[in-house]
Amino acid sequence: MKSKWKSPGKYTPCGIGGQALLEGVMMRGKTSTAICCRDEKGELAVCTERTPERKKWYHRVPVVRGVTSFLFSLVGGVKYISKSAEIYAGDDEDAKLGKGGMIIAVVLAVVLAVGLFIVLPTLFSYLLLDLAIDLPNKVDDNLYVLFMCLFKGVMKVIILLIYLWLTSKLKDIKRTYMYHGAEHRTINCYEHNLDLTVENVQSCSTRHARCGTTFMFYTVMISVLVVTLVTWVLSLFGLTSLYMQALCGETAGKILYNVICMGIGLLCLPVIAGVSYEFLRLIAKAPDNAFFMIFKAPGFALQALTTKIPDDGMAEAAITAFRTVLEMDADPTVPAVDFYEMTVRSARKYIEEKYAEAGIDDPSEPDWLLCDILDVGRADLRRVEKLDKERAAKLKACVSERISGKPLDYVIGKSDFLGYELKVDERVHLPRMETETVALEAIKLIEKNGYTTALDLMTGSGCIARALAERTTAKITASDISSAALEVARSNLTAETETVESDCFESIDGSFDIIVSNPPYIRSKEIDGLQKEVTCQPRISLDGGEDGLDFYKKIAREAKEHLNDGGALVLEIGHDQASDVVALLEGYKDIKVVRDLSGSDRCITAVKA
C-alpha cells in the first residue's frame, strides 16, 4: 500500500526511535526497548529490556552526546540484530551470535565503515589525483586540498549509493528494508495522532526525518567540511603534499601525505558524528517548509533505497514493538521479558483477545487459566510478574484448545466441586455448580436422618460421591455404566469408596439409606443445538431420550428395591422437568423440589413410603 503523503507532513515529534532487524523491528523509548520479530511459525515474539534514562553529563552536552549516541547505537544495533537472529535462526544454534560474536560483529562493522568511507576514497584520490594527474605539483596547496577533499566527498557519496543499492537487491536485506519502512510508518502514524492500526500505519509515509540513513548522509557531507577545514588549517602550518615529497621523496611523500589525511579523517570521526547528530536533531524538529526541505530532501531521497513498502504483517510487528514501549515507559512496574516469555498483564490480554475472537464471554476464565498455569491462587496473581517460556507456551496451547470449543476444565484437566479438586477429561461429564445443590441436599438428609449407606448412581467423575465421602461418615458406593468414567472417578475417590460398573441398577447388590443421581436428562433432539462446550462431553452423559425422562422412569421403577425403609432419593433435574419427574415418583412421600442458587428448579428429594 502506498502512503497518502509524499512527505511526512506536519507532526508532533515523539521520543521513540527504532531500527529494522532480521524479520522484525526494535523500538526504543526513554526507559525501555522492545524487539518484535516474526518466527518460523509466523507468530510474533517480543523481547523487552529496561534501559536507564540518559541523564549523564555526556548525554546532555551538544556534540558529545552525538558521539556517545553513535557509539551506543552501534553496539546496541549489533546487539538487537543478534537478538533478532535468535528468532530468525530458529533451532539453528550455529547461526546465533554469542558475546564473542557480537564483539567481532561490532569490530567488523567499524572496519567496513572505515574501509569504505575513509580508506577507499583515499586510495582513489591517491591513484587519480596524485599518480594519474599529479595534481599536488600542478596547483597550489590550498586548491589541492579543496580538490582532494571534494573528490573524496564525491567518492563517499558514490560508494554510499552503490552500497545501499547493492544491499537493497539482496533478498534478506530487502525484507529488512521493508521492516525499516514499517518502523517509519508506525512512528509517523503515532506522531500524526492516528490510532495505531495496521490500516492507519500503512497509510503513512515510509520516510522520516530522524533516520539512520539521513544521519549517514549528513555524516558524509559534514565529514567533507570538517576534514577540508582541518586539512587546510594544517596546510597553513606547512603540512602539505609538496612538503612531504620534499621530505621523503615524490612517491613516498605522496603516499605518506595521503596516509596522514586518512588519519585526520579517522581522528575527526567523533567530531563528525557529534556534529551530524546535532544537525539531524535540528533538522528533524524543523517544520516542513521550503527552506528546511532543502536539508531534509536529500535524506528522504536516500531513504528510497533503505525503506521499502512493508506488508501488513511487518506493520503489525512494528506496532506491537511500539505499543510495548509506550506501555513500559508509562508504567515502570512492567517487567522486561525475553522472547516467548509473557508478563501476566500481556498474558491476560492475550487470553481476552483470543476469547473475544472465539465468542467466549467469561471474564473470570482468564484468571482461572493463569492460576492453573502459574500454580497460584487468584489473590496471588498480582504478585507474579511474568510467565517463563515454558509456562507461556503452555498458556498458548491451552488457549488454542479452549477456543476450539473444549471446556476449560478439560483443557487444564481438573474441576472444582464444593472446594474439592477433581481430575477430569473427555471420558466424563464435567461437574457443574448446579450439581453442588444436589450434593448438599444429600448431605443434609444423611446428617438429619443418620443414614449410613449411600449410592451415587451414574457417578461420572465421582464428584457427588467425593463430596458425600468428605462431609459425612456414610459408606459410599459409586456406580457407572462406563468403565472409562469409573477409571476417572477412582482417581477422585477415597480408597474406602466402592465402585461398581453397572447399567443403572443392573449390577447393584444390596440396599442403601440414600440414592443420589445426576442422570442424563437432555432431550435427544436438543443436544446437537447446544454449545460446543456441552456437545463435546460424552453423549451418554447427556442424552435422556426423546422427552429427557428415560432414566427418571427407570430410577422411579427400580430404586425402591435398593432403598431401605425410610430411605431417600435425591435426583438432579432440568430446570423445566420438576412436574414431570414428580409425577413419576408414585409410592414416595415427602417429595420436595429444591432450587439452585440461580433460582431454577434443580433437585428433587423423596422418601420411600
VEXPA-709968 format. One record per residue (C-alpha): residue number from 1; residue in one letter; x, y, z. Coordinates in steps of 0.05 Angstrom, whole numbers. Layout:
REM VEXPA-709968
k|r|xx|yy|zz
NUM|a|X|Y|Z
...
This chain:
REM VEXPA-709968
k|r|xx|yy|zz
1|m|0|0|0
2|k|28|67|-20
3|s|27|124|31
4|k|-21|182|26
5|w|34|232|39
6|k|91|249|-7
7|s|129|275|54
8|p|118|265|128
9|g|77|329|134
10|k|61|365|199
11|y|70|324|261
12|t|86|324|335
13|p|154|290|346
14|c|157|234|397
15|g|216|208|436
16|i|213|137|408
17|g|262|114|355
18|g|271|48|321
19|q|313|1|279
20|a|297|-53|228
21|l|321|-123|246
22|l|320|-192|217
23|e|246|-206|208
24|g|228|-154|260
25|v|232|-85|289
26|m|264|-53|350
27|m|233|7|384
28|r|267|46|439
29|g|235|96|487
30|k|260|135|547
31|t|265|76|595
32|s|251|14|554
33|t|267|-23|490
34|a|223|-73|454
35|i|240|-122|398
36|c|184|-155|359
37|c|201|-209|308
38|r|161|-259|269
39|d|184|-331|279
40|e|184|-391|233
41|k|112|-407|252
42|g|90|-337|232
43|e|77|-316|304
44|l|102|-251|336
45|a|154|-258|390
46|v|170|-200|436
47|c|233|-186|476
48|t|239|-125|522
49|e|290|-94|567
50|r|293|-36|616
51|t|342|18|595
52|p|362|74|642
53|e|345|144|621
54|r|403|181|590
55|k|417|232|645
56|k|493|231|649
57|w|530|294|631
58|y|555|264|565
59|h|482|254|544
60|r|468|329|552
61|v|529|364|524
62|p|520|382|450
63|v|565|344|401
64|v|590|299|459
65|r|521|269|464
66|g|523|256|390
67|v|587|216|397
68|t|560|174|455
69|s|494|164|419
70|f|531|140|358
71|l|572|90|399
72|f|512|65|438
73|s|473|58|373
74|l|529|19|340
75|v|536|-30|398
76|g|462|-33|411
77|g|446|-43|337
78|v|491|-105|333
79|k|462|-129|400
80|y|390|-124|376
81|i|405|-155|309
82|s|437|-212|347
83|k|373|-219|389
84|s|330|-220|326
85|a|376|-273|298
86|e|353|-319|354
87|i|284|-319|323
88|y|309|-316|251
89|a|355|-376|261
90|g|302|-418|296
91|d|333|-481|322
92|d|399|-469|285
93|e|446|-455|344
94|d|505|-444|298
95|a|471|-384|267
96|k|464|-348|333
97|l|516|-297|359
98|g|547|-303|428
99|k|582|-247|464
100|g|646|-261|426
101|g|608|-260|361
102|m|577|-192|379
103|i|646|-162|393
104|i|671|-188|327
105|a|610|-161|291
106|v|620|-92|321
107|v|693|-92|301
108|l|677|-115|231
109|a|623|-61|224
110|v|674|-7|244
111|v|727|-37|198
112|l|677|-39|140
113|a|656|33|151
114|v|728|57|155
115|g|748|16|95
116|l|690|40|51
117|f|687|113|71
118|i|758|131|91
119|v|809|81|62
120|l|775|71|-6
121|p|764|146|-22
122|t|836|159|0
123|l|861|104|-46
124|f|821|131|-105
125|s|845|201|-90
126|y|917|178|-90
127|l|910|138|-154
128|l|874|192|-193
129|l|896|259|-165
130|d|967|242|-144
131|l|990|189|-193
132|a|948|199|-255
133|i|943|275|-255
134|d|1000|293|-207
135|l|955|348|-180
136|p|999|367|-119
137|n|1052|392|-167
138|k|1004|429|-214
139|v|962|472|-167
140|d|976|510|-103
141|d|967|476|-36
142|n|900|508|-18
143|l|869|488|-85
144|y|897|418|-79
145|v|866|409|-10
146|l|800|434|-37
147|f|801|387|-97
148|m|824|328|-56
149|c|771|336|-3
150|l|715|348|-53
151|f|737|288|-93
152|k|736|244|-30
153|g|668|272|-13
154|v|640|254|-81
155|m|671|185|-76
156|k|639|175|-7
157|v|571|193|-35
158|i|580|147|-95
159|i|604|90|-50
160|l|545|101|-3
161|l|495|100|-60
162|i|526|37|-91
163|y|529|2|-24
164|l|456|17|-8
165|w|433|-1|-78
166|l|470|-67|-78
167|t|445|-87|-9
168|s|373|-69|-29
169|k|378|-123|-83
170|l|393|-178|-33
171|k|330|-216|-13
172|d|341|-217|62
173|i|366|-145|65
174|k|307|-122|22
175|r|260|-152|74
176|t|298|-115|128
177|y|288|-51|89
178|m|213|-68|87
179|y|214|-73|163
180|h|251|-6|162
181|g|192|22|124
182|a|144|-8|175
183|e|184|24|232
184|h|179|93|199
185|r|106|86|182
186|t|89|67|254
187|i|126|126|284
188|n|95|172|232
189|c|26|145|248
190|y|35|159|322
191|e|65|228|310
192|h|6|246|267
193|n|-42|228|324
194|l|-73|169|287
195|d|-95|105|321
196|l|-42|51|316
197|t|-79|4|270
198|v|-49|-33|211
199|e|-93|6|163
200|n|-71|73|191
201|v|2|54|194
202|q|1|30|122
203|s|-27|98|100
204|c|33|135|129
205|s|99|153|96
206|t|159|107|97
207|r|204|169|103
208|h|223|200|169
209|a|269|258|186
210|r|300|221|245
211|c|330|163|206
212|g|398|129|207
213|t|402|135|131
214|t|395|210|136
215|f|447|210|191
216|m|495|173|144
217|f|484|225|90
218|y|496|283|139
219|t|558|248|164
220|v|586|243|94
221|m|571|316|79
222|i|596|342|145
223|s|659|299|140
224|v|676|335|76
225|l|671|403|111
226|v|707|383|175
227|v|764|345|141
228|t|772|400|90
229|l|777|452|145
230|v|826|413|187
231|t|869|394|128
232|w|870|466|104
233|v|890|491|174
234|l|946|441|176
235|s|969|464|107
236|l|976|534|135
237|f|1027|505|184
238|g|1065|473|128
239|l|1036|403|127
240|t|1026|395|52
241|s|1038|342|-1
242|l|1096|382|-30
243|y|1128|386|38
244|m|1123|311|48
245|q|1151|299|-22
246|a|1209|343|-6
247|l|1220|307|59
248|c|1212|235|36
249|g|1215|235|-40
250|e|1159|243|-90
251|t|1124|175|-87
252|a|1136|162|-13
253|g|1116|234|3
254|k|1050|229|-34
255|i|1034|162|-1
256|l|1053|188|69
257|y|1011|252|58
258|n|950|211|39
259|v|961|166|100
260|i|964|228|143
261|c|900|255|111
262|m|868|187|124
263|g|889|191|197
264|i|860|261|201
265|g|794|233|176
266|l|796|179|230
267|l|813|229|285
268|c|757|274|262
269|l|705|218|265
270|p|680|234|335
271|v|671|307|318
272|i|637|290|252
273|a|590|242|287
274|g|574|292|341
275|v|560|349|293
276|s|519|304|247
277|y|477|283|306
278|e|463|355|327
279|f|446|373|255
280|l|399|314|249
281|r|363|335|314
282|l|357|406|290
283|i|330|390|221
284|a|284|335|247
285|k|249|385|292
286|a|245|438|238
287|p|179|449|200
288|d|170|421|131
289|n|174|488|95
290|a|212|502|31
291|f|275|525|66
292|f|284|465|112
293|m|263|416|59
294|i|328|435|24
295|f|364|398|81
296|k|312|344|90
297|a|301|325|17
298|p|369|290|6
299|g|357|245|66
300|f|286|230|45
301|a|311|214|-25
302|l|365|168|1
303|q|313|132|44
304|a|281|108|-21
305|l|338|57|-21
306|t|334|36|52
307|t|258|37|63
308|k|211|-7|24
309|i|135|-15|27
310|p|121|-65|83
311|d|67|-117|84
312|d|13|-118|137
313|g|49|-169|179
314|m|111|-125|183
315|a|67|-66|203
316|e|36|-109|257
317|a|105|-125|285
318|a|125|-52|286
319|i|60|-33|320
320|t|70|-87|373
321|a|140|-63|389
322|f|118|10|392
323|r|58|-4|437
324|t|101|-46|483
325|v|150|12|492
326|l|92|60|505
327|e|65|14|559
328|m|133|3|592
329|d|152|77|591
330|a|85|95|622
331|d|89|41|676
332|p|157|27|708
333|t|129|-36|742
334|v|121|-73|676
335|p|177|-125|677
336|a|224|-140|620
337|v|215|-206|584
338|d|256|-249|538
339|f|229|-279|473
340|y|169|-324|486
341|e|161|-300|557
342|m|99|-261|576
343|t|81|-212|630
344|v|19|-231|669
345|r|-15|-169|641
346|s|2|-186|569
347|a|-18|-259|581
348|r|-86|-238|607
349|k|-94|-191|547
350|y|-75|-248|500
351|i|-127|-293|530
352|e|-181|-240|529
353|e|-167|-223|455
354|k|-168|-296|434
355|y|-232|-308|474
356|a|-265|-247|443
357|e|-248|-272|373
358|a|-278|-340|391
359|g|-340|-310|423
360|i|-324|-336|493
361|d|-354|-288|543
362|d|-329|-307|612
363|p|-289|-251|647
364|s|-265|-298|702
365|e|-235|-352|658
366|p|-170|-315|641
367|d|-154|-311|715
368|w|-170|-384|728
369|l|-128|-406|669
370|l|-70|-363|693
371|c|-78|-391|764
372|d|-71|-461|737
373|i|-11|-445|692
374|l|25|-408|748
375|d|1|-455|804
376|v|-22|-397|848
377|g|-87|-374|879
378|r|-127|-319|846
379|a|-109|-269|901
380|d|-35|-282|888
381|l|-36|-268|813
382|r|-18|-195|825
383|r|47|-217|858
384|v|71|-254|796
385|e|107|-212|744
386|k|114|-258|684
387|l|109|-327|654
388|d|173|-361|632
389|k|179|-392|563
390|e|151|-460|585
391|r|91|-431|620
392|a|78|-381|564
393|a|80|-438|513
394|k|32|-479|557
395|l|-15|-419|562
396|k|-18|-411|486
397|a|-31|-485|477
398|c|-87|-483|529
399|v|-118|-422|497
400|s|-115|-456|429
401|e|-152|-516|457
402|r|-203|-473|493
403|i|-222|-430|433
404|s|-231|-494|393
405|g|-292|-507|437
406|k|-262|-551|491
407|p|-285|-532|561
408|l|-233|-501|606
409|d|-236|-559|656
410|y|-218|-608|601
411|v|-162|-562|579
412|i|-130|-558|648
413|g|-151|-629|667
414|k|-187|-612|732
415|s|-251|-585|761
416|d|-272|-554|826
417|f|-332|-583|862
418|l|-351|-556|931
419|g|-278|-537|941
420|y|-251|-606|922
421|e|-204|-611|863
422|l|-224|-667|815
423|k|-187|-696|756
424|v|-228|-695|693
425|d|-220|-709|619
426|e|-264|-725|558
427|r|-285|-792|589
428|v|-331|-758|639
429|h|-384|-705|643
430|l|-358|-643|676
431|p|-381|-626|746
432|r|-425|-564|748
433|m|-441|-514|802
434|e|-515|-533|796
435|t|-498|-604|817
436|e|-469|-577|882
437|t|-541|-564|903
438|v|-556|-638|894
439|a|-496|-659|935
440|l|-512|-610|991
441|e|-584|-635|995
442|a|-559|-707|1001
443|i|-510|-687|1055
444|k|-567|-653|1095
445|l|-610|-715|1091
446|i|-553|-761|1113
447|e|-537|-717|1173
448|k|-610|-705|1191
449|n|-632|-778|1187
450|g|-568|-812|1207
451|y|-561|-850|1142
452|t|-501|-897|1140
453|t|-500|-921|1068
454|a|-505|-883|1003
455|l|-505|-898|929
456|d|-482|-848|877
457|l|-516|-875|815
458|m|-485|-855|748
459|t|-427|-823|785
460|g|-387|-798|724
461|s|-327|-761|751
462|g|-346|-782|822
463|c|-360|-711|844
464|i|-422|-726|886
465|a|-391|-789|916
466|r|-329|-749|934
467|a|-370|-695|969
468|l|-410|-746|1009
469|a|-347|-783|1030
470|e|-312|-719|1051
471|r|-371|-689|1090
472|t|-406|-749|1121
473|t|-389|-815|1154
474|a|-434|-856|1109
475|k|-405|-915|1069
476|i|-407|-893|996
477|t|-416|-935|934
478|a|-407|-903|865
479|s|-431|-935|800
480|d|-430|-920|726
481|i|-442|-957|661
482|s|-376|-931|633
483|s|-312|-967|654
484|a|-273|-907|627
485|a|-313|-859|671
486|l|-303|-904|731
487|e|-228|-902|719
488|v|-230|-826|725
489|a|-277|-830|785
490|r|-230|-876|823
491|s|-175|-824|816
492|n|-220|-775|853
493|l|-248|-821|906
494|t|-221|-846|972
495|a|-200|-918|978
496|e|-260|-931|1023
497|t|-309|-914|968
498|e|-332|-975|930
499|t|-341|-970|854
500|v|-386|-1014|812
501|e|-393|-1018|736
502|s|-467|-1022|725
503|d|-522|-1002|676
504|c|-567|-965|724
505|f|-585|-1017|779
506|e|-568|-1078|737
507|s|-505|-1098|776
508|i|-521|-1064|842
509|d|-527|-1111|901
510|g|-560|-1094|967
511|s|-597|-1033|990
512|f|-579|-964|1015
513|d|-605|-910|1060
514|i|-599|-857|1005
515|i|-592|-859|930
516|v|-565|-797|895
517|s|-563|-789|819
518|n|-549|-738|765
519|p|-576|-777|706
520|p|-575|-755|632
521|y|-636|-711|623
522|i|-628|-670|559
523|r|-678|-686|504
524|s|-644|-723|447
525|k|-664|-673|392
526|e|-637|-614|432
527|i|-566|-639|443
528|d|-537|-620|376
529|g|-562|-549|384
530|l|-525|-538|449
531|q|-458|-502|458
532|k|-397|-538|433
533|e|-371|-538|505
534|v|-430|-583|522
535|t|-434|-627|460
536|c|-360|-646|465
537|q|-376|-681|531
538|p|-396|-755|530
539|r|-464|-760|496
540|i|-482|-818|542
541|s|-480|-769|600
542|l|-527|-720|564
543|d|-580|-759|526
544|g|-643|-770|567
545|g|-684|-797|509
546|e|-739|-765|468
547|d|-771|-730|527
548|g|-709|-727|572
549|l|-743|-772|623
550|d|-718|-842|604
551|f|-672|-850|665
552|y|-721|-819|714
553|k|-773|-871|693
554|k|-723|-926|704
555|i|-700|-899|771
556|a|-771|-889|795
557|r|-788|-962|779
558|e|-725|-995|806
559|a|-698|-951|862
560|k|-748|-976|915
561|e|-716|-1046|911
562|h|-649|-1015|931
563|l|-674|-967|985
564|n|-681|-985|1057
565|d|-745|-967|1092
566|g|-747|-892|1103
567|g|-691|-884|1053
568|a|-687|-823|1008
569|l|-679|-810|935
570|v|-643|-747|911
571|l|-645|-730|836
572|e|-617|-673|795
573|i|-667|-648|743
574|g|-670|-600|685
575|h|-699|-531|700
576|d|-765|-548|666
577|q|-773|-621|688
578|a|-797|-615|760
579|s|-871|-630|749
580|d|-856|-688|701
581|v|-807|-722|749
582|v|-853|-712|809
583|a|-909|-746|771
584|l|-864|-807|762
585|l|-849|-815|836
586|e|-910|-856|856
587|g|-901|-892|922
588|y|-856|-838|951
589|k|-872|-787|1003
590|d|-844|-720|1026
591|i|-829|-702|955
592|k|-794|-634|951
593|v|-767|-591|894
594|v|-703|-553|911
595|r|-678|-493|872
596|d|-605|-477|858
597|l|-571|-410|871
598|s|-597|-381|806
599|g|-669|-396|827
600|s|-681|-453|778
601|d|-712|-519|797
602|r|-652|-564|804
603|c|-664|-622|851
604|i|-720|-667|876
605|t|-717|-705|942
606|a|-766|-760|960
607|v|-772|-812|1015
608|k|-791|-885|1005
609|a|-861|-893|1032
